[in-house]
Amino acid sequence: MKEEKTKKQMFELVNKIHFGCFNLCKDAIGVYLPVAGNVGIFCQSEEEFKAFTKIRKEITEPSNNPDQKYYRLVQPIIISAVNDIPQTIYTHLYIRKPSADSPEAGDIDFVLSDGEYFSLKQKITEGIKIKGASIYDRPGWDNIEIRNSNINALAYISTQKMAEKVRTKF
């Protein structure tokens, strides 16, 4: 893969993840929520992982933290507003190794205030159906996951504090 072609492919993938996740959010919650600034790409092959990691190293700030997961972008990725989907700014990028457990293209983290998040989480916990939404079951995490088999991405909703916490492995 030529690097310039690969960089273009990576940004096209971020765009697809962006619009997919905003659609997931709107379908489930009824509104577009603000993003935390995190965008994750789930690589589908080792070749893609190597190529995208190389690009990530060029476009993000270096970190000597061995637990770093999301890296701060030197220049944020800005996706212009389209129809009613607002302009969005991504400040952190995650490139994930291939995994058979999650074949989606990637994810985006949306945020709510503590009170709004608790209220939404309580509804889901009490069994109130919210399209595609479930409590993300992972120790130490406090997120709501939204998925739809027709959309090749995952959306996560949490508080800003949790969205920042996931930027490092824990």
Residue pairs with C-beta under 8 A, 6 or more apart in sequence:
1 9
1 47
1 51
3 51
3 54
3 55
6 51
6 52
6 55
7 55
10 41
10 51
10 52
10 55
11 77
13 41
13 105
13 106
14 39
14 41
14 77
14 79
14 90
14 106
15 79
16 105
16 152
16 153
17 39
17 40
17 41
17 105
17 106
17 107
17 108
17 153
18 39
18 79
18 88
18 90
18 108
19 82
19 85
20 105
20 151
20 152
20 153
21 107
21 108
21 110
21 151
21 153
21 154
21 155
22 32
22 85
22 88
22 108
23 151
24 132
24 146
24 147
24 148
24 151
24 153
24 154
24 155
25 31
25 32
25 33
25 110
25 146
25 155
25 157
26 32
27 131
27 132
27 146
27 148
28 130
28 131
28 132
28 133
28 146
28 155
29 120
29 130
29 133
29 157
32 84
32 85
32 86
33 110
33 111
33 112
33 157
34 110
34 111
35 88
35 89
35 90
35 108
35 109
35 110
35 111
36 109
36 110
36 111
36 158
36 160
36 163
36 164
37 76
37 89
37 90
37 91
37 92
37 109
37 163
38 70
38 90
38 91
38 92
38 94
38 108
38 109
38 163
38 166
38 167
39 77
39 90
39 92
39 93
39 94
39 106
39 107
39 108
40 70
40 93
40 94
40 95
40 96
40 106
40 107
40 108
41 52
41 93
41 94
41 95
41 96
41 105
41 106
42 96
42 98
42 99
42 102
42 103
42 104
42 105
42 106
42 107
43 49
43 52
43 95
43 96
43 97
43 98
44 98
44 103
44 105
45 98
46 97
46 98
48 98
49 95
49 96
49 97
49 98
52 95
53 95
56 71
56 93
56 95
59 73
59 74
59 75
59 93
60 71
60 72
60 73
60 74
60 93
61 71
61 72
61 73
61 74
63 71
65 168
67 168
67 169
67 170
68 167
68 168
68 169
69 94
69 166
69 167
69 168
69 169
70 92
70 93
70 94
70 166
70 167
70 168
71 92
71 93
71 94
72 91
72 92
73 90
73 91
73 92
73 93
76 89
76 90
76 91
77 89
77 90
77 93
78 87
78 88
78 89
78 90
79 87
79 88
79 90
80 87
81 87
92 167
96 106
102 154
104 147
104 152
104 153
104 154
105 152
105 153
106 153
106 154
107 153
107 154
107 155
107 156
108 153
108 155
108 156
109 143
109 156
109 157
109 158
109 163
109 166
110 155
110 156
110 157
110 158
111 117
111 157
111 158
111 159
111 160
111 163
112 120
112 157
112 158
112 159
113 159
114 159
114 161
117 144
117 157
117 158
117 159
120 130
120 133
120 144
120 157
121 135
121 142
121 144
123 130
124 130
124 133
124 134
124 135
124 144
125 135
131 146
131 148
132 146
132 147
132 148
133 144
133 145
133 146
133 157
134 144
134 145
134 147
135 143
135 144
135 145
136 143
136 144
136 145
136 156
140 170
141 162
141 166
142 158
142 159
142 162
143 156
143 157
143 158
143 162
143 166
144 156
144 157
144 158
145 154
145 155
145 156
146 154
146 155
146 156
146 157
147 154
147 155
156 163
158 166
